[in-house]
Amino acid sequence: AVYMCEVERHHPQLFQNQDKESFSRVEDPLPAVVGVTYELCAGIVDKPDLSLEEIACEEILEECGYCVPIANLRKITSYRSGVGVTGSRQTLFYAEVTDQMRTGEGGGQPEEGELIEVVEIPLEDSMKFAYDETLPKTMGVIFSFMWFQNNIAPKLPKK
């Protein structure tokens, strides 16, 4: 969806008075990277036999490569996203990870169309990152960074 919004922004003529039969190809396609965004680790709740916490731990392992015990998760809140399209309910968890918890590279499942690169943002750069409009990110990323700065960062040892 992000890629198609950028295509429309750069090539608005392609979307004017077009129907499925007459939709034309982009002669000068944009690079795929314009559709890539920074997002939180996430997953679809599609396993009725698993709790939200169990699904979250599976997603952390699959996407980020960390084996996090359920007891290490902290529920932050639940909220609605995509309110104009899907009205999805999302639950945000916080988990601290260590190098010892790393059991794989992460990256998701390419066979399911996932293109995931684990990105680490230094704490001192987190708010600059959150507010940098040139870096495409979800509102969840911004909210989670603000939550962290308000709830965890003040308790960290000072350098």
Secondary structure, DSSP 8 states (H G I E B T S, - for coil): -HHHHHHHHH-GGGGTT--TTT----SS---GGGG--B---------TTS-HHHHHHHHIIIII-B---GGG-EEEEEEEE-TTTT-EEEEEEE----GGGB-S-----GGGT---------GGGHHHHHH-TTS-B-HHHHHHHHHHHHHTGGGS---
